[in-house]
Amino acid sequence: MPDWAGPVWDYVLHEGIPNTLRVAAISLVASTLIGVVLGTLLTINWRPSRMLIRAYVEVFRGLPILVTVFIVYFGLPAVSPQLRYSALDATAIALILWGSAQVAEATRGALQSIPREQREAASALGFGWIGSQVYVIFPQGLRRLLPPLVSLLVNIIQNTTLAAVIGGVDLLQAGKLQNERLAAYVPVGIGENHAFEIFGAIAVLFFVISFPLTRLAAYLEKRLV
């Protein structure tokens, strides 16, 4: 390993990867919780709630995620200074808005795909709406929801790179900063361009993280759906 590589990968591994994984984990958990609730409410035949949730889903599924990032990071502080977030937190919030809209739509589809006979059987056994959802519909629907959730995790991990656009030190930005440092002249850097090696290695890291998850999603879809 060349002398310049050690400090670069130390910074990437100790700053970039933990930030990327933290944003991805927060985004996935919050997106799942919010999305499952909203998707379940979409199956209830009450027009006001369905209209509001449908508007939420269509807006955040339709907007480019980068636009949502800019709205959260630049737009919200203009509304109120208390709504100012760090670059990483703003990215996480934007991914939660986008991800929860995706999960809501997937949850609605999964729950409504359960045959009507299952609901009728639950009613015949004396289950109310909550009981039938908890004991009959949800267990089957969540099996069908699992593959999209794994795919969502892959998309969230890849889209954490949007934090670099607003200065957040994620995996991509960590590599960019180290490349700029090396390109600077002595004593700051060494006056050399190693962009190919650095960003090539970052691409490999993203592939190593994402590829097993895409295979897992395909496997789960084949086995569970």
Secondary structure by P-SEA (a helix, b strand, c coil): ccaaaaaaaaaaaaccaaaaaaaaaaaaaaaaaaaaaaaaaaaccccaaaaaaaaaaaaaaaccaaaaaaaaacccccccccccccaaaaaaaaaaaaaaaaaaaaaaaaaaaccaaaaaaaaaacccaaaaaacccaaaaaaaaaaaaaaaaaaaaaacccccccccccaaaaaaaaaaaaaccccccccccaaaaaaaaaaaaaaaacaaaaaaaaaaaaccc
